[in-house]
């Protein structure tokens, strides 16, 4: 007797420490930050600024994607890292992680 497969997904997460050199106000960084968030969204990521909200020259951004394969999640994360590195914002670092979500493993 075969069991029905459970739904599962590979989850890719990226956290980037963005640096906006020359930004003296929150308004100074807004355009580039919004551009990065929009472009990550166009790649299929859900994006959130996770902090710090009150520092004009710095922002932390978290982005997550869900894929059917580990290779798919890895490819999406590679594209996101390249996008951030090609942006006008500098980075204090970019961390990525891939996890398998499988309800049967709980």
N, C-alpha and C positions, 0 to 999 in steps of 0.2 A: 504494500500500500504506500503510495507516494504522498508526501505532504505538499500542500500548496506553498509556493515560495512566499516569503514575507517581503513587504516593501522595504527597500534599503536605499541609502543614498550616501555618496561621498560628499562631505562638507569641507569646503576650502575656506580658510579664514586668513585675512591679512590685516596686520596692524602697522600703520606707518606714522612715524614722528616727522611731521612736516615743518620745515623752517621757511619763513617768508622774510628774507633779508630785505631790510629797508622799510618794512611795514611798521608804522608807528601807531596806527589806530586799527581797530577791528575792521573798519571799512576798507583800509588798505589791503588786507588779506582776502577779503570776501570774494572778489572776482576770481582769483586763481583757485581758491578753495572750492567755490561752486563749480568751476570748470572741471576740476579733478573729480569731484563727486558725480557730476553729470556724465563724464566720460567713463568712469567705473560702472555707473548704472547702465550705460549703453553696452558695456561688455557682459551684462547679466548679473552684476553684483548688487546686493543690498548694502547700502553705505550709511554710516552714521559717524558724526563727529563725537568722539568719546572724551575729549578734554584737550587741553584746558581752554575753557570758553573765554577767559578774560585776558589771555596773553596775545597781543597783536601779532607778534612775529612767530608764533608757534601754534600748531594744532595737531591733535592725534586723531587719526581716522581709522575706523575699522570697517572692513568690507568682507562680505560672506557670499559664497556661491554654493549651489547644490548641483551635483552631477551624478549620472548613472555609473561612471567608472572613475577609478583613481586617476587614470591618465587624463581624463577630461578635466577633473578638478585641478590637477597639476598644470595643465596647459593654460587654464583660465588664470591661475595665480601667476604664472610666468608672464602672461600678457599684462596683468595688472601691475606687477612690479616694473615692467618696462615702461608702461604708461607713466607711472609716478616718477621714475628716474628721468624720463624725457620732459617732464613738466618744468615750469619755471621755478617751482618750489624746491628748495634743497631738502635733504632728508637727514635726520639724526639717526635713522635706522628703519629697516623694514623687516618685520618678522612674519613668517607664514606657517600654517599648520593645516594638515589634512587629517580628517577623522572619518571613520565609517559609522554611520547611523544604521543600526540593524536592530529592530525591536526584539528579535528572537535571541539576541545576545544578552539581554538584560536579566 
